Amino acid sequence: MAPRTVPEWTIVDFIHRGPWWRNHGILILNLCLILPLMTSAINGFDSSLVNGLQIVPDWQKYFNYPEGKALGLINSAQNVGAIIGMPFTPLASDRLGRRAALFIGSFIMLGGVALQVAAQNVAMFIGARFIIGFGLSFATNAAPLLITELAYPTQRGKLTSLYNSSWYSGSIIAAWACFAAFKRKDGSTWSWKIPSLIQAAGSVLQVCLVWWIPESPRWLISKGLEGQAAKVLARYHANGNDERDPLVVFEMAQIRHALKLEKEYASESNYLSLFATPGNRRRMRIIIAIAIFSQWSGNGLVSFYINLVLEGVGINNAGTKAEINGGLQIWNFFCAITAALLVDKLGRRTLFLASNTGMLIAFSLWTLTTALFRTTGNTDAAKVTILFIFLFFFFYDIAYTPMLVAYTLEILPFSIRAKGFAVMNITVCLTLAFNQFVNPWALDAMGWKYYLVYCGWLVFELAFVLRYIIETKGRTLEETAALFDGDQAPKDLAAMGGEAATTTMTRAVGPEESWVDRRGNWADHRREKITTELYELRHSPQAHSIESGSSV
């Protein structure tokens, strides 16, 4: 075979260099992605709202001081609604589109919020919580899919990691909304209705604005709408340039080839196809495992029963408990956001290993100090326990908060991405149910010795992460998903994109023919000039830093 005139290019050769906010296309794209990013904050607000309302005396009085089964149903109705809705969410995301599924979920949630505000009794309130959970399942399935499939290649990891990290922002807002409404409207039903109305704000924005943001180009190509997909990529990834821009051509070629490979592996896409091939079974083993780990690492003890945990080390003052809980939520938020911004620099596997190692050490020390207080009454041990709780959540937040969603989505190929993500969410809900029902019983029966069970489980988690978690940074979405289908698949995808982009760049043979360069400027180029410029650019130190996974 004759040597190539033009080197074989990768996506590194065509991406924007410099601050992203100076690229108009990327700037507008990121502003659009704020809308689906809000879904996680809405989820955090809703999940924390009932806990906040339970401390409002007017809510308690209005619903006749619910307890026992009634209170249990109020707390679990949202989760039950989400579990029932999740098997159907991929149908909406795959058949109707990511935007349509997000619209449907937000619209259903608005109906639930309206019923919640108008609730006259516990039964109506429980029904409202169920409807909100059902709608939320559609929104939380579609939003991260839209983010990961639409984001600019070098920002996908950060943005998808920021999605789940935003949960804490909603949780913090819910806590303060309940507190502020209670202070200003004490003695009125508005002390609990105002937080419920605030809950609707995010969904209202999504219902009104979702059709103004672009659809996933991967979904468009899967439906044969390649012209629309190319326009989306050209406008937002190539700064509004021609659809022949090498980056657009590269991405289009990779997506087409990935979808073709997926059809060859599986003739149809259903839930059974999640386990139909060795590659898919490897993916689902990891996804189900990290979903379980995200709730069974000991974090559930504090997330749902911090009152029992703090009383276990002698902290009984309600004000002190509230301060510790509030401080912990803010701490979690900043740790998770920081980790989300570092996923491309440090790598996914590195963060998972650091997280599980740190959690094992911190939780073991937490268990030790709790045991010392319970057996000897050592007050210094009780004080140190608080430090270890914060240290434990630091290690939890650097991996399982930002990367539970991000890692799941990037290792799944397009054809099963929505369904695999739904399975992850169902697994999380089921493990949450375990935390809600088993943990309080076990803490009451076993005391601090129950912590030893989690210590043993954390050892297993670390062994699993060491064995099965693979590094994915520095790859396109299609190349990452193909890592589980053999060594050749990622190489084929990279070659396909490079060939398509190379063909586009070398199409000009005379000085009068034009091409849109990566900076977004129309220019006349001879083939030799294009080759020289990009060859030098590729071998620059800046290009090597991008290939190693650094941010741009």
C-alpha distance (Angstrom), angle and dihedral (degrees) to the residues before:
residue distance angle dihedral
M1 . . .
A2 3.77 . .
P3 3.79 116.4 .
R4 3.79 116.6 -97.9
T5 3.79 118.6 -102.5
V6 3.79 90.3 -150.3
P7 3.83 122.8 45.5
E8 3.80 118.6 -113.0
W9 3.81 105.6 -97.0
T10 3.79 132.4 -150.7
I11 3.78 130.9 -161.1
V12 3.82 88.4 -90.7
D13 3.80 89.0 74.2
F14 3.79 94.8 59.0
I15 3.79 107.7 37.8
H16 3.79 124.5 107.8
R17 3.79 116.1 -93.8
G18 3.74 122.6 -155.3
P19 3.83 132.0 35.8
W20 3.79 109.9 -17.5
W21 3.81 93.2 -138.4
R22 3.81 89.9 65.7
N23 3.79 90.0 61.8
H24 3.80 105.8 81.2
G25 3.80 94.5 -155.2
I26 3.81 94.8 51.9
L27 3.81 91.5 42.8
I28 3.82 92.7 54.7
L29 3.81 90.8 43.1
N30 3.80 92.9 53.9
L31 3.80 90.8 47.9
C32 3.81 88.2 53.2
L33 3.80 91.3 49.8
I34 3.81 91.0 58.9
L35 3.81 86.7 78.2
P36 3.84 96.7 61.8
L37 3.82 89.7 36.1
M38 3.81 87.6 62.4
T39 3.82 89.7 66.2
S40 3.78 93.0 78.0
A41 3.81 91.5 50.1
I42 3.82 88.8 49.3
N43 3.80 88.1 51.8
G44 3.81 91.2 49.4
F45 3.80 91.4 48.9
D46 3.79 93.3 48.8
S47 3.80 94.7 44.5
S48 3.81 91.3 51.8
L49 3.80 98.2 39.2
V50 3.81 98.8 84.3
N51 3.80 91.8 50.4
G52 3.80 88.4 52.8
L53 3.81 93.8 46.5
Q54 3.80 92.1 52.8
I55 3.80 90.5 68.0
V56 3.84 91.6 52.9
P57 3.86 108.4 96.0
D58 3.82 93.0 -153.4
W59 3.80 91.5 56.6
Q60 3.80 90.4 49.6
K61 3.81 91.7 48.4
Y62 3.83 94.6 44.9
F63 3.81 92.4 54.1
N64 3.81 94.2 39.8
Y65 3.82 97.1 -107.7
P66 3.83 99.5 -65.2
E67 3.79 117.0 -143.8
G68 3.76 141.1 155.9
K69 3.80 114.5 17.0
A70 3.80 93.3 -2.0
L71 3.80 92.5 55.4
G72 3.78 90.5 43.7
L73 3.81 91.0 54.1
I74 3.80 91.4 47.9
N75 3.81 90.1 53.2
S76 3.81 96.0 44.1
A77 3.83 102.7 36.4
Q78 3.80 93.8 88.2
N79 3.80 91.5 50.2
V80 3.82 91.5 48.1
G81 3.81 91.0 50.8
A82 3.80 90.5 50.1
I83 3.82 93.2 49.9
I84 3.82 91.8 50.6
G85 3.80 92.2 47.8
M86 3.81 98.6 45.2
P87 3.84 99.3 77.0
F88 3.82 88.7 57.3
T89 3.80 98.3 44.8
P90 3.84 96.5 82.6
L91 3.80 89.2 56.0
A92 3.81 90.2 59.9
S93 3.81 94.3 41.6
D94 3.82 94.8 47.3
R95 3.80 100.7 37.4
L96 3.80 103.4 33.4
G97 3.80 100.4 27.5
R98 3.79 136.4 -105.5
R99 3.81 94.3 -82.3
A100 3.81 93.7 49.0
A101 3.81 92.0 50.8
L102 3.81 90.6 49.4
F103 3.82 90.0 49.8
I104 3.82 92.1 49.5
G105 3.81 92.4 49.4
S106 3.80 93.9 47.6
F107 3.82 92.4 46.6
I108 3.82 92.1 51.3
M109 3.80 90.0 48.1
L110 3.80 90.8 54.0
G111 3.79 88.9 55.5
G112 3.80 89.6 51.2
V113 3.80 92.5 48.8
A114 3.82 90.9 50.3
L115 3.81 90.3 52.3
Q116 3.81 90.6 46.0
V117 3.81 92.9 53.9
A118 3.83 90.9 46.0
A119 3.82 95.0 44.4
Q120 3.81 113.3 136.8
N121 3.80 97.6 -176.3
V122 3.79 143.6 10.3
A123 3.82 93.3 -88.8
M124 3.82 91.7 57.9
F125 3.80 91.3 46.3
I126 3.80 91.1 51.2
G127 3.80 90.7 48.6
A128 3.78 90.2 50.8
R129 3.80 91.5 51.2
F130 3.82 89.9 50.5
I131 3.83 92.1 51.7
I132 3.81 91.6 47.7
G133 3.80 90.8 51.6
F134 3.80 91.6 47.8
G135 3.81 92.0 52.0
L136 3.78 92.4 42.7
S137 3.81 90.3 58.1
F138 3.84 90.2 62.7
A139 3.80 93.6 46.2
T140 3.81 95.0 46.7
N141 3.79 90.9 49.9
A142 3.81 96.3 49.2
A143 3.82 102.7 37.6
P144 3.83 99.9 62.5
L145 3.82 90.5 41.9
L146 3.80 89.4 55.8
I147 3.80 91.7 47.6
T148 3.80 97.3 48.9
E149 3.83 94.2 43.3
L150 3.80 96.0 44.6
A151 3.82 103.9 37.3
Y152 3.80 121.2 107.9
P153 3.84 108.3 -92.9
T154 3.82 96.8 -111.0
Q155 3.81 93.1 45.1
R156 3.80 100.7 45.1
G157 3.80 95.3 95.0
K158 3.79 94.5 49.8
L159 3.80 96.5 43.8
T160 3.80 95.1 47.1
S161 3.80 89.8 46.8
L162 3.81 90.5 49.5
Y163 3.81 88.5 55.1
N164 3.81 97.2 70.5
S165 3.81 91.8 33.5
S166 3.81 88.7 61.6
W167 3.82 89.5 68.2
Y168 3.79 90.1 86.6
S169 3.81 92.3 55.2
G170 3.81 89.3 60.7
S171 3.78 91.0 45.7
I172 3.81 91.7 52.7
I173 3.82 92.2 47.5
A174 3.82 91.1 50.5
A175 3.80 92.2 52.0
W176 3.79 93.4 50.0
A177 3.82 93.5 41.5
C178 3.80 90.4 56.6
F179 3.79 91.3 45.7
A180 3.82 94.3 48.4
A181 3.82 94.0 45.3
F182 3.79 90.5 49.0
K183 3.81 91.8 51.4
R184 3.82 95.3 47.5
K185 3.81 101.7 34.5
D186 3.80 102.7 32.9
G187 3.80 109.3 155.3
S188 3.81 93.8 27.9
T189 3.80 134.0 91.7
W190 3.80 86.6 -124.1
S191 3.81 87.7 75.2
W192 3.82 87.1 78.3
K193 3.82 100.8 22.5
I194 3.82 94.7 59.5
P195 3.85 93.5 60.8
S196 3.81 88.1 48.7
L197 3.81 90.8 52.9
I198 3.81 91.0 48.7
Q199 3.79 86.0 55.1
A200 3.81 88.8 64.7
A201 3.82 95.3 55.9
G202 3.81 96.7 84.1
S203 3.81 93.6 45.6
V204 3.82 91.4 49.4
L205 3.81 90.2 55.0
Q206 3.80 91.8 48.5
V207 3.81 93.9 48.9
C208 3.81 91.6 49.3
L209 3.81 100.0 40.6
V210 3.82 107.9 28.7
W211 3.82 93.2 93.5
W212 3.81 89.9 56.2
I213 3.79 94.0 63.4
P214 3.84 123.0 76.2
E215 3.79 123.5 -95.0
S216 3.79 122.0 -119.5
P217 3.83 107.9 -80.6
R218 3.80 89.0 -147.6
W219 3.80 91.0 57.5
L220 3.81 90.7 46.5
I221 3.82 92.2 52.5
S222 3.82 90.9 47.3
K223 3.81 87.7 57.5
G224 3.81 93.5 48.2
L225 3.81 94.0 -104.7
E226 3.79 95.0 127.7
G227 3.79 94.3 147.2
Q228 3.80 91.5 58.5
A229 3.80 91.3 45.1
A230 3.81 91.6 52.2
K231 3.81 90.3 50.5
V232 3.82 91.0 52.2
L233 3.80 92.6 49.4
A234 3.79 92.9 44.5
R235 3.80 93.4 50.2
Y236 3.80 99.1 44.3
H237 3.83 106.3 22.4
A238 3.83 99.0 34.3
N239 3.81 97.5 38.1
G240 3.78 94.6 -107.5
N241 3.78 94.8 -52.0
D242 3.77 130.8 142.2
E243 3.80 119.3 -60.3
R244 3.81 87.0 -117.1
D245 3.80 90.8 69.1
P246 3.83 106.6 130.1
L247 3.84 92.7 -123.0
V248 3.81 91.1 54.2
V249 3.80 91.9 45.9
F250 3.81 90.7 47.4
E251 3.81 93.7 51.1
M252 3.79 94.1 43.3
A253 3.81 91.4 51.3
Q254 3.80 93.0 49.3
I255 3.81 93.7 47.8
R256 3.82 92.2 48.1
H257 3.79 92.4 48.3
A258 3.83 92.8 45.7
L259 3.81 91.6 51.9
K260 3.80 90.2 47.8
L261 3.81 91.5 51.6
E262 3.81 91.2 48.0
K263 3.81 90.9 53.6
E264 3.80 89.7 50.9
Y265 3.81 91.3 52.3
A266 3.83 94.5 46.5
S267 3.78 127.3 18.0
E268 3.82 92.5 -157.0
S269 3.78 136.5 22.8
N270 3.80 118.7 -129.9
Y271 3.78 137.2 126.4
L272 3.81 91.6 -81.4
S273 3.81 89.5 58.3
L274 3.81 87.8 66.4
F275 3.80 86.7 75.6
A276 3.81 100.2 26.2
T277 3.82 99.2 100.4
P278 3.82 133.5 39.2
G279 3.81 90.0 -115.0
N280 3.79 92.7 52.5
R281 3.81 92.0 46.9
R282 3.81 89.6 53.5
R283 3.80 89.9 50.1
M284 3.80 94.6 48.7
R285 3.82 92.4 46.4
I286 3.80 88.9 59.1
I287 3.81 95.5 40.6
I288 3.81 95.7 50.0
A289 3.81 90.7 44.1
I290 3.81 96.7 52.1
A291 3.82 89.7 44.0
I292 3.81 89.3 56.7
F293 3.80 92.1 42.0
S294 3.81 90.3 52.6
Q295 3.81 90.1 65.2
W296 3.81 105.3 23.9
S297 3.80 100.3 53.4
G298 3.80 94.0 94.7
N299 3.80 94.8 -88.7
G300 3.81 90.3 106.4
L301 3.80 89.7 67.1
V302 3.81 90.8 65.8
S303 3.80 99.5 30.1
F304 3.80 93.9 61.1
Y305 3.78 106.8 13.8
I306 3.79 107.2 31.8
N307 3.80 87.7 136.2
L308 3.83 91.4 63.7
V309 3.80 92.7 41.9
L310 3.81 93.6 52.5
E311 3.79 93.1 44.0
G312 3.79 86.1 52.4
V313 3.80 88.7 66.4
G314 3.80 95.7 41.4
I315 3.83 101.0 -95.1
N316 3.82 104.9 135.4
N317 3.81 104.3 149.4
A318 3.83 109.6 110.6
G319 3.80 93.2 -146.3
T320 3.80 92.4 52.0
K321 3.79 90.8 48.6
A322 3.81 91.3 51.4
E323 3.80 92.0 49.1
I324 3.80 92.5 50.2
N325 3.82 92.5 46.4
G326 3.81 93.1 47.0
G327 3.78 92.5 47.1
L328 3.79 90.7 48.4
Q329 3.82 92.4 54.8
I330 3.81 92.3 51.9
W331 3.82 90.1 45.6
N332 3.83 90.2 51.6
F333 3.79 91.6 50.3
F334 3.80 95.5 52.9
C335 3.82 93.7 43.1
A336 3.80 91.9 50.6
I337 3.81 94.8 46.3
T338 3.81 91.6 48.5
A339 3.80 91.6 50.7
A340 3.82 91.2 47.1
L341 3.80 90.0 57.7
L342 3.81 91.2 50.8
V343 3.82 101.2 48.2
D344 3.80 93.8 100.3
K345 3.79 94.2 44.4
L346 3.83 99.1 45.9
G347 3.80 99.5 27.2
R348 3.79 132.8 -126.2
R349 3.79 99.0 -94.4
T350 3.82 92.1 48.3
L351 3.81 91.8 53.5
F352 3.82 93.1 46.1
L353 3.81 91.5 50.5
A354 3.82 92.7 46.7
S355 3.80 90.3 46.7
N356 3.79 97.2 50.8
T357 3.79 94.2 41.7
G358 3.80 91.8 49.0
M359 3.81 93.7 45.3
L360 3.80 91.3 52.2
I361 3.80 92.4 51.3
A362 3.82 95.7 42.1
F363 3.81 94.7 45.1
S364 3.81 91.3 48.1
L365 3.81 89.7 53.5
W366 3.82 89.8 45.0
T367 3.81 88.8 53.5
L368 3.81 91.6 47.9
T369 3.82 95.7 51.5
T370 3.81 91.8 44.7
A371 3.81 89.9 51.3
L372 3.81 91.1 49.1
F373 3.80 91.7 52.6
R374 3.81 94.6 45.6
T375 3.81 94.4 47.0
T376 3.81 102.4 34.8
G377 3.81 104.9 18.3
N378 3.82 91.3 -123.2
T379 3.84 105.0 170.9
D380 3.81 93.2 -166.9
A381 3.81 88.5 60.5
A382 3.81 89.2 53.3
K383 3.80 91.8 53.8
V384 3.80 92.7 48.3
T385 3.81 89.5 51.2
I386 3.81 89.9 69.0
L387 3.80 89.4 55.6
F388 3.80 91.2 51.3
I389 3.82 91.5 49.3
F390 3.81 89.9 56.2
L391 3.82 90.6 44.1
F392 3.82 90.7 50.5
F393 3.79 91.8 52.7
F394 3.79 91.5 48.3
F395 3.80 89.4 60.8
Y396 3.81 92.3 41.5
D397 3.80 92.2 51.1
I398 3.81 97.2 50.9
A399 3.83 91.8 67.1
Y400 3.78 118.2 6.6
T401 3.79 98.0 45.9
P402 3.83 98.8 48.7
M403 3.81 100.8 27.3
L404 3.81 106.1 39.2
V405 3.81 89.4 85.7
A406 3.82 98.6 26.8
Y407 3.82 96.7 51.5
T408 3.81 92.7 42.8
L409 3.81 93.5 53.4
E410 3.79 97.8 43.7
I411 3.83 96.0 52.2
L412 3.82 93.1 49.4
P413 3.83 118.9 85.7
F414 3.81 116.8 -127.7
S415 3.81 97.5 -103.2
I416 3.82 93.6 60.8
R417 3.80 100.4 22.8
A418 3.83 96.7 104.5
K419 3.82 93.3 43.3
G420 3.81 94.6 45.6
F421 3.79 89.9 48.4
A422 3.81 89.9 50.8
V423 3.81 89.8 53.3
M424 3.80 89.1 51.8
N425 3.81 91.0 52.1
I426 3.81 92.5 46.8
T427 3.80 89.7 51.1
V428 3.81 90.3 51.4
C429 3.82 91.2 50.4
L430 3.80 92.5 49.6
T431 3.80 92.6 49.7
L432 3.81 88.8 47.1
A433 3.80 87.9 56.3
F434 3.80 88.0 54.1
N435 3.79 90.5 52.7
Q436 3.80 92.5 48.7
F437 3.79 96.4 50.3
V438 3.82 108.2 25.2
N439 3.80 104.3 37.3
P440 3.84 98.0 62.7
W441 3.80 91.6 46.5
A442 3.82 92.5 47.6
L443 3.83 92.9 46.4
D444 3.79 90.3 51.0
A445 3.81 93.2 47.2
M446 3.82 101.1 38.5
G447 3.80 105.8 20.8
W448 3.80 115.4 -165.1
K449 3.82 91.1 -9.6
Y450 3.80 88.2 74.4
Y451 3.82 86.5 69.2
L452 3.81 88.7 67.3
V453 3.81 89.0 66.7
Y454 3.80 89.4 60.1
C455 3.81 91.5 46.2
G456 3.80 89.3 58.5
W457 3.80 91.8 44.7
L458 3.81 91.5 51.6
V459 3.82 89.1 56.2
F460 3.81 88.5 55.7
E461 3.82 91.1 47.8
L462 3.80 92.0 53.5
A463 3.81 91.5 49.6
F464 3.81 90.4 50.2
V465 3.80 93.4 49.8
L466 3.81 91.4 48.9
R467 3.80 90.9 51.5
Y468 3.80 105.3 39.3
I469 3.82 114.4 18.7
I470 3.81 110.7 97.8
E471 3.80 129.8 -166.3
T472 3.81 116.4 -103.2
K473 3.81 106.0 170.1
G474 3.80 121.0 123.7
R475 3.82 95.7 32.3
T476 3.78 135.0 106.3
L477 3.80 118.0 -110.3
E478 3.80 92.2 -102.1
E479 3.82 93.6 47.4
T480 3.81 91.3 49.1
A481 3.79 93.5 50.9
A482 3.81 90.6 48.7
L483 3.82 93.8 56.8
F484 3.80 90.2 91.2
D485 3.80 95.1 53.2
G486 3.80 98.2 68.7
D487 3.79 136.2 -72.4
Q488 3.80 95.0 -77.3
A489 3.82 99.3 55.6
P490 3.85 97.4 70.9
K491 3.81 90.0 45.0
D492 3.80 91.3 51.6
L493 3.80 91.3 51.0
A494 3.79 92.8 48.7
A495 3.80 91.1 48.0
M496 3.81 92.6 47.8
G497 3.80 92.9 54.0
G498 3.80 92.5 43.6
E499 3.78 92.9 49.8
A500 3.81 92.8 50.3
A501 3.81 93.5 48.2
T502 3.80 92.1 44.9
T503 3.79 90.9 52.0
T504 3.81 90.1 52.1
M505 3.80 93.3 49.6
T506 3.79 95.2 47.7
R507 3.79 96.0 45.6
A508 3.80 91.1 96.5
V509 3.78 113.4 84.1
G510 3.79 101.4 166.8
P511 3.80 135.6 53.3
E512 3.81 92.8 -111.3
E513 3.83 97.1 59.8
S514 3.80 119.3 97.4
W515 3.78 139.5 -144.0
V516 3.81 133.5 -177.9
D517 3.78 107.9 -117.8
R518 3.83 125.4 -146.4
R519 3.82 91.6 -96.5
G520 3.79 90.7 63.8
N521 3.82 97.5 -112.0
W522 3.79 125.3 129.2
A523 3.79 107.6 -124.5
D524 3.77 140.5 162.4
H525 3.77 112.5 -116.5
R526 3.72 137.3 178.3
R527 3.79 113.2 -140.0
E528 3.79 91.3 -114.9
K529 3.81 92.6 54.6
I530 3.83 92.5 50.9
T531 3.78 90.8 49.2
T532 3.80 94.2 49.4
E533 3.81 95.4 45.8
L534 3.80 95.9 48.6
Y535 3.81 93.7 41.5
E536 3.80 90.8 55.5
L537 3.79 91.2 44.2
R538 3.77 93.0 51.7
H539 3.78 93.0 53.1
S540 3.79 94.7 47.8
P541 3.85 120.2 111.6
Q542 3.82 89.4 -113.6
A543 3.79 91.7 59.5
H544 3.81 91.4 50.5
S545 3.80 90.6 52.1
I546 3.82 89.9 53.3
E547 3.81 92.0 48.6
S548 3.81 89.0 53.9
G549 3.80 90.0 58.1
S550 3.79 104.6 -98.2
S551 3.78 119.6 149.2
V552 3.77 124.8 -99.5
